[in-house]
Amino acid sequence: MSTTASANYLFAQLDEIEPKRCPCGFSQRAFAVPENQTATIHLVDIQEDAQTHYHKKLTEIYLIFEGEGHMELDGELIPVKPMSTILIKPGCRHRAIGKLKIVNIPVPAFDPEDEWFD
């Protein structure tokens, strides 16, 4: 079982959740259920073809878990490696460059309708 719900908590086995295509590569998203609007957590396998995008409502916290590369944040290239962390505010155009595995925590909970491309 990859997700369990109780009155006071949600539990997920992130590595057992089916990956979904996203602008950055493939994402395994936990707690992305209608009754949870607080936050979600994603394990993301960044592909070299990550698309620049932004969110109007979401703040994202990235933790680089594996690999080295760059984050492009509003046109500025920031080098990243394991244990680099970034807080990406709404409106910041961003993308990852290089093959990376990251943990992404969107706040509030991820909303696929809040992904915008120029």
NUZA-264905 format. One record per atom (N, C-alpha, C): residue in one letter; atom name; x, y, z; residue number from 1. Coordinates in pm, 1 decimal, padded with zeros to 6 digits. Example, Ala and Ser with C-alpha at 12.3 -4.5 7.8 and 13.67 -1.06 7.14 Angstrom:
REM NUZA-264905
SITE; res; atom; x; y; z; n
SITE; A; N; 01319.0; -00569.0; 00780.0; 1 .
SITE; A; CA; 01230.0; -00450.0; 00780.0; 1 .
SITE; A; C; 01320.0; -00330.0; 00780.0; 1 .
SITE; S; N; 01285.0; -00225.0; 00708.0; 2 .
SITE; S; CA; 01367.0; -00106.0; 00714.0; 2 .
SITE; S; C; 01290.0; 00003.0; 00787.0; 2 .
END
This chain:
REM NUZA-264905
SITE; res; atom; x; y; z; n
SITE; M; N; 00084.6; -00117.4; 00000.0; 1 .
SITE; M; CA; 00000.0; 00000.0; 00000.0; 1 .
SITE; M; C; 00089.4; 00124.0; 00000.0; 1 .
SITE; S; N; 00065.9; 00220.8; -00089.3; 2 .
SITE; S; CA; 00151.2; 00338.6; -00096.5; 2 .
SITE; S; C; 00095.2; 00458.6; -00020.6; 2 .
SITE; T; N; -00035.7; 00460.9; 00010.9; 3 .
SITE; T; CA; -00093.7; 00573.2; 00085.3; 3 .
SITE; T; C; -00196.4; 00522.3; 00184.9; 3 .
SITE; T; N; -00191.3; 00577.2; 00307.4; 4 .
SITE; T; CA; -00286.7; 00543.9; 00412.8; 4 .
SITE; T; C; -00340.5; 00674.0; 00470.4; 4 .
SITE; A; N; -00470.0; 00680.0; 00498.2; 5 .
SITE; A; CA; -00530.2; 00799.5; 00556.4; 5 .
SITE; A; C; -00594.5; 00765.6; 00689.7; 5 .
SITE; S; N; -00584.6; 00858.1; 00782.3; 6 .
SITE; S; CA; -00649.1; 00849.6; 00912.8; 6 .
SITE; S; C; -00707.6; 00986.8; 00941.7; 6 .
SITE; A; N; -00783.9; 00998.0; 01049.4; 7 .
SITE; A; CA; -00843.5; 01126.6; 01083.9; 7 .
SITE; A; C; -00736.7; 01233.3; 01109.3; 7 .
SITE; N; N; -00622.1; 01193.3; 01163.3; 8 .
SITE; N; CA; -00521.4; 01291.1; 01203.0; 8 .
SITE; N; C; -00391.1; 01286.6; 01124.4; 8 .
SITE; Y; N; -00378.4; 01200.2; 01025.5; 9 .
SITE; Y; CA; -00255.0; 01197.6; 00946.6; 9 .
SITE; Y; C; -00277.2; 01129.0; 00812.9; 9 .
SITE; L; N; -00182.0; 01153.7; 00722.5; 10 .
SITE; L; CA; -00170.1; 01081.0; 00596.2; 10 .
SITE; L; C; -00031.5; 01019.0; 00594.1; 10 .
SITE; F; N; -00020.2; 00897.7; 00542.9; 11 .
SITE; F; CA; 00108.3; 00829.2; 00528.2; 11 .
SITE; F; C; 00121.0; 00786.4; 00383.1; 11 .
SITE; A; N; 00240.6; 00803.2; 00326.0; 12 .
SITE; A; CA; 00264.0; 00758.4; 00188.6; 12 .
SITE; A; C; 00401.6; 00695.6; 00177.0; 12 .
SITE; Q; N; 00411.6; 00592.8; 00094.9; 13 .
SITE; Q; CA; 00540.1; 00533.7; 00058.3; 13 .
SITE; Q; C; 00576.1; 00593.4; -00076.7; 13 .
SITE; L; N; 00650.2; 00703.4; -00073.9; 14 .
SITE; L; CA; 00674.3; 00786.0; -00192.3; 14 .
SITE; L; C; 00733.7; 00707.4; -00308.8; 14 .
SITE; D; N; 00824.5; 00615.5; -00280.7; 15 .
SITE; D; CA; 00889.2; 00541.7; -00389.1; 15 .
SITE; D; C; 00798.7; 00436.3; -00452.6; 15 .
SITE; E; N; 00679.1; 00415.7; -00399.1; 16 .
SITE; E; CA; 00583.9; 00321.5; -00458.2; 16 .
SITE; E; C; 00472.3; 00390.4; -00536.5; 16 .
SITE; I; N; 00471.6; 00522.8; -00539.0; 17 .
SITE; I; CA; 00368.4; 00598.1; -00611.7; 17 .
SITE; I; C; 00406.5; 00604.1; -00759.3; 17 .
SITE; E; N; 00309.5; 00582.5; -00845.3; 18 .
SITE; E; CA; 00331.2; 00582.7; -00990.6; 18 .
SITE; E; C; 00379.2; 00721.2; -01036.5; 18 .
SITE; P; N; 00495.0; 00728.3; -01106.7; 19 .
SITE; P; CA; 00543.5; 00857.8; -01156.6; 19 .
SITE; P; C; 00450.0; 00915.3; -01263.0; 19 .
SITE; K; N; 00437.2; 01049.0; -01259.8; 20 .
SITE; K; CA; 00359.1; 01121.1; -01360.6; 20 .
SITE; K; C; 00451.7; 01219.7; -01431.5; 20 .
SITE; R; N; 00425.6; 01238.9; -01560.7; 21 .
SITE; R; CA; 00502.0; 01337.0; -01638.6; 21 .
SITE; R; C; 00472.4; 01475.4; -01584.8; 21 .
SITE; C; N; 00575.3; 01559.3; -01575.7; 22 .
SITE; C; CA; 00559.9; 01698.1; -01532.3; 22 .
SITE; C; C; 00656.7; 01783.9; -01613.4; 22 .
SITE; P; N; 00650.8; 01918.6; -01601.6; 23 .
SITE; P; CA; 00740.6; 02003.7; -01680.5; 23 .
SITE; P; C; 00888.9; 01979.3; -01654.1; 23 .
SITE; C; N; 00920.4; 01915.0; -01542.4; 24 .
SITE; C; CA; 01060.4; 01892.0; -01505.2; 24 .
SITE; C; C; 01108.0; 01750.3; -01534.7; 24 .
SITE; G; N; 01020.1; 01659.5; -01563.9; 25 .
SITE; G; CA; 01058.0; 01520.3; -01586.4; 25 .
SITE; G; C; 00947.4; 01427.5; -01541.1; 25 .
SITE; F; N; 00971.5; 01353.7; -01431.9; 26 .
SITE; F; CA; 00871.9; 01261.2; -01377.5; 26 .
SITE; F; C; 00861.8; 01282.5; -01227.3; 26 .
SITE; S; N; 00739.0; 01290.5; -01177.6; 27 .
SITE; S; CA; 00715.3; 01321.7; -01037.5; 27 .
SITE; S; C; 00628.4; 01215.8; -00970.8; 27 .
SITE; Q; N; 00667.8; 01175.5; -00851.3; 28 .
SITE; Q; CA; 00586.6; 01088.2; -00767.1; 28 .
SITE; Q; C; 00530.9; 01177.5; -00656.2; 28 .
SITE; R; N; 00399.0; 01197.8; -00655.7; 29 .
SITE; R; CA; 00335.2; 01298.2; -00570.1; 29 .
SITE; R; C; 00255.9; 01233.1; -00458.1; 29 .
SITE; A; N; 00291.6; 01266.9; -00335.6; 30 .
SITE; A; CA; 00218.5; 01215.8; -00219.8; 30 .
SITE; A; C; 00128.3; 01325.0; -00163.3; 30 .
SITE; F; N; 00016.1; 01282.0; -00110.5; 31 .
SITE; F; CA; -00082.8; 01366.7; -00042.0; 31 .
SITE; F; C; -00158.3; 01459.8; -00137.5; 31 .
SITE; A; N; -00154.0; 01432.5; -00267.4; 32 .
SITE; A; CA; -00225.6; 01512.6; -00366.7; 32 .
SITE; A; C; -00368.0; 01459.0; -00379.2; 32 .
SITE; V; N; -00446.6; 01484.3; -00275.5; 33 .
SITE; V; CA; -00585.8; 01439.5; -00270.7; 33 .
SITE; V; C; -00674.4; 01560.5; -00241.8; 33 .
SITE; P; N; -00796.2; 01562.0; -00293.1; 34 .
SITE; P; CA; -00883.0; 01680.1; -00278.5; 34 .
SITE; P; C; -00902.8; 01727.9; -00134.4; 34 .
SITE; E; N; -00908.1; 01635.8; -00039.0; 35 .
SITE; E; CA; -00932.3; 01677.3; 00099.2; 35 .
SITE; E; C; -00809.5; 01739.1; 00166.6; 35 .
SITE; N; N; -00692.7; 01735.3; 00101.6; 36 .
SITE; N; CA; -00571.4; 01796.5; 00156.4; 36 .
SITE; N; C; -00533.2; 01918.8; 00074.9; 36 .
SITE; Q; N; -00546.1; 02036.2; 00133.8; 37 .
SITE; Q; CA; -00508.0; 02160.3; 00066.3; 37 .
SITE; Q; C; -00383.9; 02224.1; 00129.5; 37 .
SITE; T; N; -00323.9; 02158.2; 00227.7; 38 .
SITE; T; CA; -00214.5; 02217.8; 00305.1; 38 .
SITE; T; C; -00081.7; 02217.3; 00231.2; 38 .
SITE; A; N; -00032.6; 02098.9; 00195.0; 39 .
SITE; A; CA; 00096.8; 02084.6; 00127.3; 39 .
SITE; A; C; 00104.6; 01944.8; 00067.1; 39 .
SITE; T; N; 00190.8; 01928.1; -00031.7; 40 .
SITE; T; CA; 00219.4; 01796.3; -00087.3; 40 .
SITE; T; C; 00370.7; 01779.6; -00089.6; 40 .
SITE; I; N; 00414.6; 01658.8; -00119.6; 41 .
SITE; I; CA; 00557.8; 01632.4; -00134.0; 41 .
SITE; I; C; 00576.9; 01547.2; -00258.7; 41 .
SITE; H; N; 00677.3; 01583.6; -00336.9; 42 .
SITE; H; CA; 00701.3; 01516.6; -00464.1; 42 .
SITE; H; C; 00846.5; 01471.2; -00470.4; 42 .
SITE; L; N; 00868.4; 01350.3; -00518.0; 43 .
SITE; L; CA; 01001.6; 01303.1; -00553.4; 43 .
SITE; L; C; 01010.5; 01318.1; -00704.4; 43 .
SITE; V; N; 01101.4; 01403.4; -00751.4; 44 .
SITE; V; CA; 01105.1; 01439.5; -00893.4; 44 .
SITE; V; C; 01237.3; 01395.3; -00955.4; 44 .
SITE; D; N; 01226.3; 01321.0; -01065.8; 45 .
SITE; D; CA; 01341.2; 01282.6; -01147.0; 45 .
SITE; D; C; 01351.5; 01385.9; -01258.0; 45 .
SITE; I; N; 01442.2; 01481.6; -01241.3; 46 .
SITE; I; CA; 01457.5; 01592.0; -01336.1; 46 .
SITE; I; C; 01522.4; 01539.6; -01463.3; 46 .
SITE; Q; N; 01462.7; 01574.3; -01575.8; 47 .
SITE; Q; CA; 01516.8; 01540.5; -01706.7; 47 .
SITE; Q; C; 01588.0; 01663.3; -01763.3; 47 .
SITE; E; N; 01673.5; 01644.1; -01859.7; 48 .
SITE; E; CA; 01747.4; 01756.3; -01917.4; 48 .
SITE; E; C; 01657.8; 01853.8; -01991.6; 48 .
SITE; D; N; 01535.5; 01814.3; -02022.9; 49 .
SITE; D; CA; 01445.4; 01900.2; -02099.2; 49 .
SITE; D; C; 01344.6; 01973.7; -02009.6; 49 .
SITE; A; N; 01381.4; 02002.1; -01883.2; 50 .
SITE; A; CA; 01289.8; 02071.8; -01793.4; 50 .
SITE; A; C; 01244.7; 02203.7; -01855.3; 50 .
SITE; Q; N; 01115.2; 02231.6; -01845.6; 51 .
SITE; Q; CA; 01057.5; 02351.6; -01904.6; 51 .
SITE; Q; C; 01049.8; 02464.5; -01802.0; 51 .
SITE; T; N; 01080.7; 02586.1; -01846.4; 52 .
SITE; T; CA; 01065.0; 02702.3; -01759.3; 52 .
SITE; T; C; 00916.1; 02722.5; -01733.8; 52 .
SITE; H; N; 00881.3; 02739.6; -01607.8; 53 .
SITE; H; CA; 00742.2; 02760.9; -01570.3; 53 .
SITE; H; C; 00737.1; 02840.1; -01440.6; 53 .
SITE; Y; N; 00617.2; 02877.7; -01400.0; 54 .
SITE; Y; CA; 00599.3; 02948.1; -01273.5; 54 .
SITE; Y; C; 00461.8; 02915.5; -01218.4; 54 .
SITE; H; N; 00439.1; 02956.5; -01096.8; 55 .
SITE; H; CA; 00311.8; 02935.6; -01028.7; 55 .
SITE; H; C; 00262.5; 03070.1; -00976.8; 55 .
SITE; K; N; 00134.4; 03092.8; -00983.5; 56 .
SITE; K; CA; 00077.4; 03218.0; -00932.8; 56 .
SITE; K; C; 00045.5; 03210.2; -00783.6; 56 .
SITE; K; N; 00019.0; 03088.2; -00732.4; 57 .
SITE; K; CA; -00019.0; 03071.8; -00592.2; 57 .
SITE; K; C; 00080.6; 02991.1; -00510.8; 57 .
SITE; L; N; 00143.5; 02893.1; -00572.1; 58 .
SITE; L; CA; 00229.1; 02799.4; -00499.1; 58 .
SITE; L; C; 00365.3; 02857.2; -00465.0; 58 .
SITE; T; N; 00412.6; 02826.0; -00345.3; 59 .
SITE; T; CA; 00553.0; 02838.1; -00308.8; 59 .
SITE; T; C; 00607.5; 02696.2; -00312.1; 59 .
SITE; E; N; 00727.7; 02678.6; -00366.3; 60 .
SITE; E; CA; 00788.4; 02545.8; -00371.0; 60 .
SITE; E; C; 00920.9; 02547.6; -00295.7; 60 .
SITE; I; N; 00946.0; 02441.2; -00223.0; 61 .
SITE; I; CA; 01074.5; 02421.8; -00158.4; 61 .
SITE; I; C; 01138.9; 02301.1; -00224.9; 61 .
SITE; Y; N; 01255.4; 02322.5; -00285.8; 62 .
SITE; Y; CA; 01329.9; 02215.5; -00350.8; 62 .
SITE; Y; C; 01445.7; 02173.8; -00259.7; 62 .
SITE; L; N; 01465.7; 02043.5; -00249.4; 63 .
SITE; L; CA; 01584.3; 01986.2; -00186.3; 63 .
SITE; L; C; 01649.7; 01898.5; -00291.8; 63 .
SITE; I; N; 01771.1; 01934.4; -00332.5; 64 .
SITE; I; CA; 01843.2; 01852.9; -00430.0; 64 .
SITE; I; C; 01891.6; 01728.4; -00355.8; 64 .
SITE; F; N; 01850.4; 01613.7; -00405.0; 65 .
SITE; F; CA; 01878.6; 01486.6; -00339.4; 65 .
SITE; F; C; 01995.7; 01414.5; -00406.7; 65 .
SITE; E; N; 01998.3; 01416.9; -00540.9; 66 .
SITE; E; CA; 02104.5; 01351.5; -00617.8; 66 .
SITE; E; C; 02139.1; 01436.1; -00739.3; 66 .
SITE; G; N; 02264.8; 01430.1; -00781.3; 67 .
SITE; G; CA; 02309.4; 01494.7; -00904.2; 67 .
SITE; G; C; 02361.3; 01635.5; -00881.1; 67 .
SITE; E; N; 02420.2; 01689.9; -00986.3; 68 .
SITE; E; CA; 02467.9; 01827.5; -00984.6; 68 .
SITE; E; C; 02421.9; 01895.5; -01111.9; 68 .
SITE; G; N; 02395.0; 02024.1; -01102.6; 69 .
SITE; G; CA; 02348.0; 02100.5; -01217.7; 69 .
SITE; G; C; 02323.1; 02243.1; -01176.4; 69 .
SITE; H; N; 02218.8; 02300.9; -01233.5; 70 .
SITE; H; CA; 02183.8; 02439.8; -01203.8; 70 .
SITE; H; C; 02033.7; 02453.1; -01188.8; 70 .
SITE; M; N; 01992.9; 02552.3; -01114.1; 71 .
SITE; M; CA; 01854.9; 02599.6; -01113.9; 71 .
SITE; M; C; 01856.4; 02733.6; -01183.5; 71 .
SITE; E; N; 01764.9; 02751.0; -01278.3; 72 .
SITE; E; CA; 01746.9; 02881.2; -01340.7; 72 .
SITE; E; C; 01629.5; 02946.2; -01269.0; 72 .
SITE; L; N; 01655.3; 03057.7; -01203.6; 73 .
SITE; L; CA; 01555.6; 03127.9; -01122.3; 73 .
SITE; L; C; 01546.0; 03271.7; -01172.2; 73 .
SITE; D; N; 01435.3; 03305.1; -01238.0; 74 .
SITE; D; CA; 01418.0; 03437.9; -01298.4; 74 .
SITE; D; C; 01538.6; 03476.3; -01383.4; 74 .
SITE; G; N; 01590.5; 03379.8; -01461.2; 75 .
SITE; G; CA; 01700.1; 03404.5; -01554.2; 75 .
SITE; G; C; 01838.8; 03392.0; -01493.9; 75 .
SITE; E; N; 01849.9; 03378.6; -01362.4; 76 .
SITE; E; CA; 01980.2; 03364.4; -01297.5; 76 .
SITE; E; C; 02011.9; 03216.7; -01277.5; 76 .
SITE; L; N; 02134.4; 03174.4; -01313.5; 77 .
SITE; L; CA; 02176.3; 03035.6; -01296.1; 77 .
SITE; L; C; 02244.3; 03019.0; -01160.8; 77 .
SITE; I; N; 02191.6; 02926.6; -01079.8; 78 .
SITE; I; CA; 02245.2; 02897.4; -00947.4; 78 .
SITE; I; C; 02295.5; 02752.8; -00949.1; 78 .
SITE; P; N; 02425.9; 02729.5; -00921.5; 79 .
SITE; P; CA; 02474.9; 02591.1; -00917.1; 79 .
SITE; P; C; 02414.1; 02516.5; -00797.6; 79 .
SITE; V; N; 02377.6; 02389.6; -00819.7; 80 .
SITE; V; CA; 02319.4; 02307.1; -00713.3; 80 .
SITE; V; C; 02386.4; 02171.1; -00709.4; 80 .
SITE; K; N; 02385.3; 02111.1; -00590.5; 81 .
SITE; K; CA; 02440.4; 01978.0; -00567.0; 81 .
SITE; K; C; 02360.4; 01917.0; -00452.6; 81 .
SITE; P; N; 02384.6; 01790.9; -00416.3; 82 .
SITE; P; CA; 02307.7; 01730.5; -00308.2; 82 .
SITE; P; C; 02308.4; 01815.7; -00180.7; 82 .
SITE; M; N; 02191.7; 01829.8; -00123.2; 83 .
SITE; M; CA; 02161.2; 01905.8; -00002.9; 83 .
SITE; M; C; 02147.8; 02055.5; -00027.6; 83 .
SITE; S; N; 02154.7; 02102.4; -00155.1; 84 .
SITE; S; CA; 02117.5; 02240.5; -00186.3; 84 .
SITE; S; C; 01966.7; 02252.2; -00169.4; 84 .
SITE; T; N; 01921.1; 02363.9; -00115.4; 85 .
SITE; T; CA; 01778.3; 02387.8; -00099.4; 85 .
SITE; T; C; 01743.1; 02524.0; -00156.9; 85 .
SITE; I; N; 01623.7; 02533.8; -00212.7; 86 .
SITE; I; CA; 01576.4; 02657.7; -00273.9; 86 .
SITE; I; C; 01431.3; 02676.9; -00235.1; 86 .
SITE; L; N; 01393.4; 02797.0; -00194.6; 87 .
SITE; L; CA; 01253.7; 02833.0; -00173.2; 87 .
SITE; L; C; 01213.9; 02919.6; -00292.1; 87 .
SITE; I; N; 01118.8; 02872.4; -00371.6; 88 .
SITE; I; CA; 01076.7; 02939.3; -00495.1; 88 .
SITE; I; C; 00939.7; 03002.6; -00470.8; 88 .
SITE; K; N; 00935.7; 03134.3; -00473.7; 89 .
SITE; K; CA; 00812.6; 03207.5; -00444.8; 89 .
SITE; K; C; 00721.9; 03213.7; -00567.8; 89 .
SITE; P; N; 00592.3; 03238.7; -00546.2; 90 .
SITE; P; CA; 00500.8; 03254.7; -00659.9; 90 .
SITE; P; C; 00552.6; 03362.8; -00756.1; 90 .
SITE; G; N; 00539.7; 03334.9; -00885.9; 91 .
SITE; G; CA; 00581.6; 03429.1; -00988.8; 91 .
SITE; G; C; 00724.7; 03411.2; -01036.3; 91 .
SITE; C; N; 00808.0; 03335.4; -00964.5; 92 .
SITE; C; CA; 00946.8; 03312.8; -01004.9; 92 .
SITE; C; C; 00950.1; 03209.7; -01117.5; 92 .
SITE; R; N; 00998.8; 03251.2; -01233.7; 93 .
SITE; R; CA; 01015.2; 03156.7; -01344.1; 93 .
SITE; R; C; 01135.1; 03068.3; -01311.1; 93 .
SITE; H; N; 01114.7; 02937.6; -01322.4; 94 .
SITE; H; CA; 01220.0; 02846.8; -01279.3; 94 .
SITE; H; C; 01223.3; 02719.3; -01362.4; 94 .
SITE; R; N; 01341.3; 02658.5; -01360.3; 95 .
SITE; R; CA; 01360.1; 02526.3; -01418.6; 95 .
SITE; R; C; 01491.5; 02470.8; -01367.8; 95 .
SITE; A; N; 01501.7; 02339.6; -01366.5; 96 .
SITE; A; CA; 01624.5; 02271.0; -01329.4; 96 .
SITE; A; C; 01698.5; 02233.9; -01456.8; 96 .
SITE; I; N; 01829.8; 02243.7; -01451.1; 97 .
SITE; I; CA; 01915.3; 02209.6; -01564.2; 97 .
SITE; I; C; 02010.4; 02100.5; -01518.7; 97 .
SITE; G; N; 02008.4; 01987.7; -01587.9; 98 .
SITE; G; CA; 02091.8; 01874.0; -01552.8; 98 .
SITE; G; C; 02005.6; 01759.7; -01502.7; 98 .
SITE; K; N; 02066.7; 01646.9; -01486.7; 99 .
SITE; K; CA; 01994.2; 01529.8; -01436.0; 99 .
SITE; K; C; 02004.3; 01532.2; -01284.1; 99 .
SITE; L; N; 01890.5; 01554.0; -01220.3; 100 .
SITE; L; CA; 01884.2; 01568.0; -01075.5; 100 .
SITE; L; C; 01768.6; 01486.7; -01021.3; 100 .
SITE; K; N; 01777.6; 01447.2; -00897.9; 101 .
SITE; K; CA; 01662.8; 01392.2; -00826.1; 101 .
SITE; K; C; 01639.8; 01488.7; -00710.1; 101 .
SITE; I; N; 01516.9; 01538.5; -00699.6; 102 .
SITE; I; CA; 01486.1; 01637.4; -00597.0; 102 .
SITE; I; C; 01363.7; 01595.9; -00517.6; 102 .
SITE; V; N; 01352.1; 01653.7; -00400.3; 103 .
SITE; V; CA; 01228.7; 01649.5; -00322.8; 103 .
SITE; V; C; 01170.9; 01790.1; -00334.3; 103 .
SITE; N; N; 01044.0; 01799.0; -00371.8; 104 .
SITE; N; CA; 00974.8; 01926.6; -00389.1; 104 .
SITE; N; C; 00856.9; 01929.9; -00292.5; 104 .
SITE; I; N; 00847.2; 02035.8; -00213.9; 105 .
SITE; I; CA; 00734.0; 02053.1; -00122.4; 105 .
SITE; I; C; 00657.6; 02177.6; -00164.6; 105 .
SITE; P; N; 00544.2; 02161.8; -00235.7; 106 .
SITE; P; CA; 00460.1; 02275.0; -00271.6; 106 .
SITE; P; C; 00367.2; 02312.8; -00154.9; 106 .
SITE; V; N; 00356.4; 02444.5; -00130.6; 107 .
SITE; V; CA; 00267.6; 02498.3; -00027.9; 107 .
SITE; V; C; 00191.3; 02614.3; -00090.0; 107 .
SITE; P; N; 00057.9; 02616.8; -00089.5; 108 .
SITE; P; CA; -00029.8; 02509.1; -00045.0; 108 .
SITE; P; C; -00015.6; 02385.3; -00134.9; 108 .
SITE; A; N; -00099.4; 02286.8; -00113.0; 109 .
SITE; A; CA; -00092.3; 02161.1; -00187.6; 109 .
SITE; A; C; -00087.1; 02186.8; -00338.2; 109 .
SITE; F; N; -00012.4; 02102.8; -00408.8; 110 .
SITE; F; CA; 00004.3; 02115.4; -00553.4; 110 .
SITE; F; C; -00129.4; 02121.9; -00625.1; 110 .
SITE; D; N; -00138.3; 02215.2; -00718.8; 111 .
SITE; D; CA; -00256.4; 02232.6; -00802.4; 111 .
SITE; D; C; -00210.0; 02235.1; -00947.5; 111 .
SITE; P; N; -00240.7; 02132.7; -01028.6; 112 .
SITE; P; CA; -00193.8; 02130.5; -01167.3; 112 .
SITE; P; C; -00245.7; 02247.6; -01251.1; 112 .
SITE; E; N; -00351.2; 02314.1; -01203.6; 113 .
SITE; E; CA; -00402.5; 02432.6; -01275.1; 113 .
SITE; E; C; -00315.4; 02556.7; -01250.3; 113 .
SITE; D; N; -00218.8; 02547.0; -01158.0; 114 .
SITE; D; CA; -00132.6; 02660.2; -01125.7; 114 .
SITE; D; C; 00008.7; 02639.8; -01181.6; 114 .
SITE; E; N; 00018.3; 02584.6; -01301.5; 115 .
SITE; E; CA; 00145.1; 02576.1; -01373.8; 115 .
SITE; E; C; 00131.3; 02663.6; -01497.9; 115 .
SITE; W; N; 00217.5; 02762.7; -01510.8; 116 .
SITE; W; CA; 00207.8; 02861.5; -01617.2; 116 .
SITE; W; C; 00336.8; 02864.2; -01697.1; 116 .
SITE; F; N; 00322.6; 02881.2; -01828.9; 117 .
SITE; F; CA; 00434.5; 02882.7; -01920.6; 117 .
SITE; F; C; 00425.5; 03009.1; -02004.1; 117 .
SITE; D; N; 00541.0; 03073.0; -02027.9; 118 .
SITE; D; CA; 00542.1; 03195.3; -02112.0; 118 .
SITE; D; C; 00535.4; 03159.9; -02258.9; 118 .
END
